[in-house]
Amino acid sequence: MPQDAYVLTDPPAHLLAAPERLDYFDRQAALLPRPLTPLQAWNMIRARPQPVLKLAFRIRDAISARFGVKRIGGFGEAAAASVQPGDRLDFFLVEHAAPDLLVLTERDRHLDVMTCIATRGAELAVISSVITHNRFGRAYMLVVGPAHRLIVRVMLRRLQRQMQGAGG
């Protein structure tokens, strides 16, 4: 973990810095019909991506590439059976992996992103923190920040419905 990482305790999750130093912070949680590990939740969510998400990633890549940001392409198709620090989950670097916490990062010259998927019993939380480094990073987050909140909210609701439909 980065040495300057800040740790939330409810549920335990890591942030890039103390909340007051962040340029973006979002924490959303859902109560699921049964407990999942963070990796199980990741695999289930990305196995059934929102239809608009693929288009959103294409638009993001087309615009961002003009500013020297690498293309991320979106989510891949293969589920991960296990992960450890240093592995990649799609475009994210796995910085920490435990039965109740996955810490994923993506860093470039414009911004640093950290997303934690944390579980406590049947509660699943997605916690994202961002530090921007320049004007492009700040402009990017003006658009991506609200979209991210909506996307995560919809992903969590879809996961709840999917698990309820499958009998928990």
C-alpha positions in Angstrom: 0.0 0.0 0.0 1.2 3.5 -0.6 2.7 4.9 2.5 0.5 8.0 2.5 -2.7 6.0 2.2 -5.5 6.8 4.6 -7.6 4.1 6.1 -11.3 4.3 6.7 -12.7 1.9 9.3 -16.3 1.3 8.5 -15.9 -1.0 6.7 -12.1 -1.0 6.5 -11.0 0.6 3.2 -8.0 2.6 1.9 -8.1 6.1 0.4 -5.3 7.9 -1.4 -5.2 10.5 1.3 -7.2 11.9 4.2 -10.7 12.8 3.0 -10.1 16.6 3.2 -7.2 16.3 0.8 -9.1 14.4 -1.9 -10.4 15.9 -5.1 -13.1 13.2 -5.3 -14.6 10.8 -2.8 -17.5 8.4 -3.1 -18.7 5.6 -0.8 -21.7 3.5 -1.7 -22.9 0.4 -0.1 -25.5 -2.3 -0.6 -26.9 -5.1 1.6 -26.8 -8.3 -0.4 -28.9 -11.4 0.1 -25.8 -13.3 1.1 -22.1 -12.5 1.7 -19.7 -12.3 -1.2 -15.9 -11.8 -1.2 -14.8 -8.6 -3.0 -13.5 -10.6 -5.9 -16.7 -12.5 -6.3 -18.6 -9.2 -6.3 -16.1 -7.8 -8.9 -16.6 -10.9 -11.1 -20.4 -10.8 -10.9 -20.6 -7.1 -11.6 -18.3 -7.1 -14.6 -19.8 -10.4 -16.0 -23.0 -8.4 -16.8 -21.9 -4.9 -17.6 -24.4 -2.1 -18.0 -25.2 -1.7 -21.7 -24.2 2.0 -21.7 -20.8 1.3 -20.0 -19.1 0.0 -23.1 -20.0 3.2 -25.0 -18.9 5.3 -22.0 -15.5 3.7 -22.0 -15.1 4.2 -25.8 -16.0 7.9 -25.5 -13.6 8.3 -22.5 -10.8 6.7 -24.4 -11.4 8.7 -27.5 -11.3 12.0 -25.6 -8.6 11.2 -23.1 -6.2 9.7 -25.6 -5.9 13.2 -27.1 -4.4 14.4 -23.8 -1.9 11.6 -23.5 -4.0 9.3 -21.2 -3.7 5.6 -22.0 -6.8 3.9 -23.3 -8.4 1.5 -20.8 -10.9 -0.2 -23.1 -13.3 -1.1 -20.3 -13.8 -4.4 -18.6 -12.5 -7.7 -20.1 -14.4 -10.9 -20.3 -12.5 -13.4 -18.2 -13.3 -13.7 -14.5 -10.4 -13.8 -12.1 -10.2 -16.9 -9.9 -7.8 -15.2 -7.5 -5.7 -12.1 -7.3 -2.7 -10.9 -5.4 -0.9 -7.5 -5.2 0.8 -6.7 -8.5 -1.9 -8.5 -10.6 -4.2 -6.5 -12.9 -8.0 -6.6 -12.9 -8.8 -5.2 -16.2 -7.1 -1.7 -16.2 -6.7 -1.6 -12.4 -3.5 -2.6 -10.5 -4.3 -4.8 -7.5 -2.5 -3.1 -4.5 -4.1 -5.2 -1.8 -6.2 -8.4 -1.7 -7.8 -9.9 1.3 -11.0 -11.9 1.9 -12.8 -8.7 2.8 -11.0 -6.0 0.9 -9.7 -5.4 -2.7 -7.7 -2.2 -3.3 -7.4 -1.3 -6.9 -5.5 1.7 -8.4 -4.9 3.4 -11.7 -2.4 6.3 -11.8 -1.2 8.6 -14.6 0.1 12.1 -14.9 -3.4 13.6 -14.6 -4.8 11.8 -11.6 -4.5 8.9 -9.2 -7.6 6.7 -8.6 -8.1 4.2 -5.8 -11.2 2.0 -5.7 -11.8 -0.3 -2.8 -14.3 -3.1 -2.8 -15.0 -4.0 0.9 -17.3 -6.5 2.5 -18.5 -6.9 6.0 -21.0 -9.8 6.2 -23.6 -9.3 3.5 -22.7 -5.6 3.1 -20.7 -4.6 0.0 -19.2 -1.2 -0.2 -17.4 0.5 -3.1 -15.2 3.4 -2.0 -13.4 5.5 -4.6 -10.9 8.3 -4.0 -9.1 10.5 -6.5 -6.3 13.1 -6.4 -6.0 15.2 -9.5 -2.6 16.6 -10.6 -3.5 19.2 -13.3 -6.3 21.0 -15.1 -7.1 18.0 -17.3 -7.5 15.8 -14.3 -9.8 18.3 -12.7 -11.9 18.7 -15.9 -12.0 15.0 -16.3 -13.4 14.5 -12.8 -16.1 17.2 -13.4 -17.6 14.8 -16.0 -16.5 11.4 -14.6 -17.3 12.1 -10.9 -21.1 12.3 -11.3 -21.1 9.5 -13.9 -19.1 7.3 -11.6 -21.6 7.8 -8.7 -24.5 6.9 -11.0 -22.7 3.9 -12.5 -21.7 2.4 -9.1 -25.2 3.0 -7.8 -26.7 1.1 -10.7 -24.1 -1.7 -10.5 -24.9 -2.3 -6.9 -28.7 -2.3 -7.5 -28.2 -4.7 -10.4 -26.1 -7.0 -8.3 -28.8 -7.0 -5.5 -31.5 -7.9 -8.1 -29.3 -10.5 -9.7 -28.6 -12.2 -6.4 -32.3 -12.0 -5.3 -33.4 -13.5 -8.6 -30.9 -16.4 -8.2 -32.3 -17.2 -4.8 -29.7 -15.4 -2.8 
